[in-house]
């Protein structure tokens, strides 16, 4: 399940990065007004890219939180 969440999250991040690059790179700023005029479905899709970013970070943090005790035991063994 965690793997599926991460794959989905990374795909959504990639979509969001493309939109972000269109704003950061000056010649691509001409695309920005066009993006704002996109249909609602596309805007929702781009918003889901942000949700994907949060999802990936949350899953990574949760995994680290769960492995914290095991890492502590490994450190104490050495």
C-alpha positions as CSV (number, residue, x, y, z in Angstrom):
1,X,0.0,0.0,0.0
2,X,2.8,2.4,0.9
3,X,4.4,1.7,-2.5
4,X,1.2,2.6,-4.3
5,X,0.8,5.8,-2.3
6,X,4.4,6.8,-3.1
7,X,4.2,6.1,-6.8
8,X,0.9,8.1,-7.0
9,X,2.5,10.9,-5.0
10,X,5.6,11.1,-7.2
11,X,3.4,11.2,-10.4
12,X,1.4,14.0,-8.9
13,X,4.6,15.8,-7.9
14,X,5.9,15.6,-11.5
15,X,2.7,17.1,-12.8
16,X,2.9,19.9,-10.2
17,X,6.6,20.5,-11.1
18,X,5.7,21.0,-14.7
19,X,3.2,23.7,-13.7
20,X,5.7,25.3,-11.4
21,X,8.4,25.4,-14.0
22,X,6.0,27.1,-16.3
23,X,5.9,30.0,-13.8
24,X,9.6,30.0,-12.8
25,X,11.1,30.0,-16.3
26,X,10.4,33.4,-17.8
27,X,9.6,32.5,-21.4
28,X,7.2,29.9,-20.1
29,X,5.2,32.5,-18.1
30,X,3.2,33.2,-21.2
31,X,1.7,29.8,-20.6
32,X,0.5,30.8,-17.0
33,X,-2.6,32.8,-18.1
34,X,-3.5,29.8,-20.4
35,X,-3.2,27.5,-17.4
36,X,-5.7,29.7,-15.4
37,X,-8.1,29.3,-18.3
38,X,-8.0,25.6,-18.3
39,X,-11.1,23.6,-17.6
40,X,-12.0,22.9,-14.0
41,X,-11.0,19.2,-14.3
42,X,-7.4,20.2,-15.3
43,X,-7.2,22.7,-12.4
44,X,-8.3,20.0,-10.0
45,X,-5.7,17.7,-11.5
46,X,-3.0,20.2,-10.8
47,X,-4.3,20.7,-7.3
48,X,-4.0,17.0,-6.8
49,X,-0.3,17.3,-7.6
50,X,0.1,19.4,-4.4
51,X,-1.9,16.7,-2.5
52,X,0.5,14.1,-4.0
53,X,3.5,16.0,-2.6
54,X,2.0,16.1,0.9
55,X,1.1,12.4,0.6
56,X,4.6,11.4,-0.3
57,X,6.2,13.4,2.5
58,X,3.7,12.1,5.0
59,X,4.4,8.5,4.0
60,X,8.1,9.1,4.3
61,X,7.8,10.7,7.7
62,X,5.5,7.9,8.9
63,X,7.9,5.2,7.8
64,X,10.8,7.0,9.5
65,X,8.7,7.3,12.7
66,X,7.9,3.6,12.7
67,X,11.5,2.6,12.1
68,X,12.9,4.9,14.8
69,X,12.9,2.3,17.6
70,X,14.5,-0.3,15.3
71,X,17.2,2.2,14.3
72,X,17.9,3.0,17.9
73,X,18.3,-0.7,18.7
74,X,20.8,-1.2,15.8
75,X,22.8,1.8,17.0
76,X,23.0,0.4,20.6
77,X,24.2,-3.0,19.3
78,X,27.3,-1.4,17.7
